[in-house]
Amino acid sequence: MNDPLQVQSIGCPFCGESIDIVLDLSAGGQDYIEDCQVCCQPIQIRFEVAGDRLNGIHIDRAD
């Protein structure tokens, strides 16, 4: 079985900096808000899982 935790690099929609987030694929698709590690602005993160693989990710401003 693959590791259900996956590190994904994303670009902050506020400051443009590249940050790493950890996705837990074992819980299925998720929709949540996480603050940027650089500028502290809220980022909406939505992702889909197919089986045990990341199927798609969408990053947007949560303001």
N, C-alpha and C positions, 0 to 999 in steps of 0.2 A: 504494500500500500504506500502511496506517495505521502509525503509530509503535508498535512492539511494547512499548515501556515506557509504563506507565500509573501515574500517581500516584493513590493511593487514600487517603482520610482514614478512619481507624478510631478507635473508642473503646477505650482500654486496659481489659481486663476486671479489672485490679487497681485502678488509681487513677482510672479514668474520664476521664482526659485525652484529648483528641483529638490523634492523631499522624498524620503522613503516611508511608506506605510506598510503595515503588516495586515494581510487579509487572512481570515480564518475560513477556508473553503469548506470545512466540515459542517458548517452551519447553513450552507446553501447561500443563495443570493441575499444581499443585505443592502440597506439604505440607511446611512447614518451621517452624522456631522462630526468632523475632527478639525481641530484648530491647526493652522499652519505652524510648523516648528520654527519658522523664520519670522513671519510678520504677525502671528497670532490671530489672523482672521479666520472665520469659520468656513470650512470647505465641505460641501455636500458630496459624499462619495456613495455611488450606487454601483453594484457589480452583480453579475449573474454567474452562476456556476452550472456546468454540465458535467454530471458524474463527479469526478474529483479534479476537474480542470476549470480554470478561469475562462469564462466564455465571453465576457465583455465588461468594460469598466467605463463609467461616466463620471467626470469631475466637473463641479460647477460651484459658483459662488453661493453661499448660504446667507445672503444679506437681505 
